[in-house]
Amino acid sequence: MSDRPDEVCKPAVERPDTPCVAVCSTTFDDVCRGCGRTVVEVAHWVAMSDVDKELVWTRILAQGYPRRNK
């Protein structure tokens, strides 16, 4: 384990800077149907810490997001 906190929660694989897939829709609830983030997570993404972003990535990937067209 590293002594540097910024290395503790690095993703195992390289990911895009954001889960956004440019299919933004929160018509029926506060979760985007494209990326799986909440409206608050989308609004605050650029100010979130790397640790907080990793927590969001972990959750949305487990839920089958982001949903990119193949």
C-alpha positions as a printed Julia matrix, in Angstrom:
70×3 Matrix{Float64}:
   0.0    0.0     0.0
   1.22   3.47   -0.85
   1.78   6.29    1.62
   0.33   8.71   -0.91
  -3.48   9.01   -0.58
  -3.89   9.92   -4.26
  -2.51   6.51   -5.23
  -4.76   4.48   -2.95
  -7.82   4.61   -5.16
  -6.4    4.68   -8.67
  -8.56   2.77  -11.14
  -7.21  -0.59  -12.25
  -7.68   0.38  -15.9
  -7.49   3.67  -17.71
 -10.91   5.24  -18.15
 -12.2    8.33  -19.92
 -12.15  11.54  -17.87
 -15.92  11.3   -17.49
 -18.57   8.59  -17.84
 -20.62  10.94  -20.05
 -21.76   9.37  -23.34
 -23.58  12.5   -24.62
 -26.97  10.82  -24.2
 -28.19  12.95  -21.33
 -31.65  12.12  -20.08
 -33.09  12.41  -16.6
 -36.73  12.59  -17.7
 -38.2   10.17  -15.17
 -35.82  10.43  -12.2
 -32.56  12.04  -11.17
 -30.31   9.38  -12.77
 -28.99   9.9   -16.29
 -29.99   7.02  -18.56
 -26.74   7.39  -20.53
 -24.05   7.46  -17.85
 -25.86   6.38  -14.67
 -24.78   9.36  -12.6
 -27.19  11.4   -10.53
 -27.94  14.98  -11.48
 -25.81  16.12   -8.52
 -22.88  13.91   -9.6
 -23.04  15.28  -13.14
 -23.2   18.87  -11.89
 -20.25  18.44   -9.5
 -18.09  16.01  -11.51
 -15.31  18.48  -12.33
 -14.94  19.47   -8.67
 -15.08  15.92   -7.26
 -11.96  14.29   -5.84
 -10.42  11.3    -7.61
 -11.59   9.08   -4.75
 -15.19  10.29   -5.09
 -15.06   9.83   -8.86
 -13.77   6.28   -8.41
 -16.67   5.5    -6.08
 -19.11   6.73   -8.73
 -17.31   4.76  -11.46
 -17.46   1.59   -9.35
 -21.2    1.99   -8.75
 -22.2    2.84  -12.31
 -20.08   0.07  -13.85
 -21.7   -2.45  -11.48
 -25.1   -1.16  -12.64
 -24.25  -1.59  -16.32
 -23.41   2.01  -17.14
 -22.24   3.92  -19.07
 -24.44   2.78  -21.92
 -22.56   3.47  -25.12
 -23.92   2.62  -28.54
 -21.93  -0.21  -30.06
